[in-house]
Amino acid sequence: MNIGVAGGPLLGTSVLFFSKNLIFILAAVSLILYGITLALLLEETLHKNLKAEETKKNITEGTSKTFITLLSDRILHFFIIAGLPIALVFSQTEGMLPLYFDKEMPWFKGSENPYPYLMAYNGLLVATMQYAVTKWASPRPMGTMMLGGSIIFGLGIIEIACVTHYFHHLTSSWSTMMALLLFGYTIPLEK
């Protein structure tokens, strides 16, 4: 998935230069091929010798046990509530970043638009650093790691906003601006 996140934005940006309709056609064709592949290669996991009544009973019992476990797990509740702000801010940032770049740096258009490069960088960082960061953070207390990650994430987002809004007049060089954005983007991604 992360390899796709790294290569997808760059591939999508390159296709955009050929035809905007081509993006939708390629997306539709790839989903149809994926559906056909699933239909041909995916095997049913339900045992063929189970009766319908027995199957329905097993599913109902399994579902109720799952919900009882979810509702009684306080650590899971804390984890979800504590992680929600990070997820919301990250998704807002990812969704609004292209509009923000268009407003704050309108001279970086087309292939100079920093957004697809940052998305590719995101996938590359996650694919290459996820194991090492997880291994490093695992023995440490979860609450401390989430607090530290939130603070670092906030600093990275502030750096991206400050670079594009306040310092863009100091440099109109695309490579300098990209280096500053990549640095700022590295901070929140390694939360």
DAZILIN-V297293 format. One record per residue. N is the residue number from 0. RES is the residue in one letter. SS is DSSP state (~ for helix, > for strand, _ for the rest). OMEGA is omega in whole degrees, -180 to 180 (999 if undefined). Layout:
# DAZILIN-V297293
n: {N/N}
res: {RES/RES}
ss: {SS/SS}
omega: {OMEGA/OMEGA}
This chain:
# DAZILIN-V297293
n: {0/1/2/3/4/5/6/7/8/9/10/11/12/13/14/15/16/17/18/19/20/21/22/23/24/25/26/27/28/29/30/31/32/33/34/35/36/37/38/39/40/41/42/43/44/45/46/47/48/49/50/51/52/53/54/55/56/57/58/59/60/61/62/63/64/65/66/67/68/69/70/71/72/73/74/75/76/77/78/79/80/81/82/83/84/85/86/87/88/89/90/91/92/93/94/95/96/97/98/99/100/101/102/103/104/105/106/107/108/109/110/111/112/113/114/115/116/117/118/119/120/121/122/123/124/125/126/127/128/129/130/131/132/133/134/135/136/137/138/139/140/141/142/143/144/145/146/147/148/149/150/151/152/153/154/155/156/157/158/159/160/161/162/163/164/165/166/167/168/169/170/171/172/173/174/175/176/177/178/179/180/181/182/183/184/185/186/187/188/189/190}
res: {M/N/I/G/V/A/G/G/P/L/L/G/T/S/V/L/F/F/S/K/N/L/I/F/I/L/A/A/V/S/L/I/L/Y/G/I/T/L/A/L/L/L/E/E/T/L/H/K/N/L/K/A/E/E/T/K/K/N/I/T/E/G/T/S/K/T/F/I/T/L/L/S/D/R/I/L/H/F/F/I/I/A/G/L/P/I/A/L/V/F/S/Q/T/E/G/M/L/P/L/Y/F/D/K/E/M/P/W/F/K/G/S/E/N/P/Y/P/Y/L/M/A/Y/N/G/L/L/V/A/T/M/Q/Y/A/V/T/K/W/A/S/P/R/P/M/G/T/M/M/L/G/G/S/I/I/F/G/L/G/I/I/E/I/A/C/V/T/H/Y/F/H/H/L/T/S/S/W/S/T/M/M/A/L/L/L/F/G/Y/T/I/P/L/E/K}
ss: {_/~/~/~/~/~/~/~/~/~/~/~/~/~/~/~/~/~/_/~/~/~/~/~/~/~/~/~/~/~/~/~/~/~/~/~/~/~/~/~/~/_/_/_/_/_/_/_/_/_/_/~/~/~/~/~/~/~/~/~/~/~/~/~/~/~/~/~/~/~/~/~/_/~/~/~/~/~/~/~/~/~/~/~/~/~/~/~/~/~/~/~/~/~/~/~/~/~/~/~/~/~/~/~/_/_/_/_/_/~/~/~/_/~/~/~/~/~/~/~/~/~/~/~/~/~/~/~/~/~/~/~/~/~/~/~/~/~/_/_/_/~/~/~/~/~/~/~/~/~/~/~/~/~/~/~/~/~/~/~/~/~/~/~/~/~/_/_/_/_/_/_/_/~/~/~/~/~/~/~/~/~/~/~/~/~/~/~/~/_/_}
omega: {-178/175/176/178/180/-176/-175/-180/179/177/179/178/-180/178/-180/-179/178/-178/178/178/-179/179/-178/179/179/178/180/-180/-179/177/178/178/177/178/178/179/178/-179/-177/-171/-177/-180/176/-179/179/179/-177/-177/177/178/-178/-179/-180/179/-179/179/180/180/-180/179/179/180/-179/177/179/-179/178/178/180/-178/-177/-176/-177/179/177/178/179/-179/-180/-179/-180/-178/-177/179/179/-179/-180/-180/-179/-179/176/180/-179/-177/-175/-177/179/178/179/178/178/-179/-173/-178/-175/-179/176/-178/174/-177/178/178/-175/-173/-179/179/178/178/177/178/177/180/180/179/-179/-179/-176/-173/-174/-178/-177/-180/179/179/180/-174/-174/-178/-177/-179/-176/-179/179/180/180/178/178/178/179/179/179/178/179/178/179/179/177/179/179/-180/-178/-180/-176/-175/-172/-173/-178/180/179/-180/174/179/-179/-177/178/180/179/179/179/179/178/176/179/-180/178/-177/-178/-178/-179/-179/999}
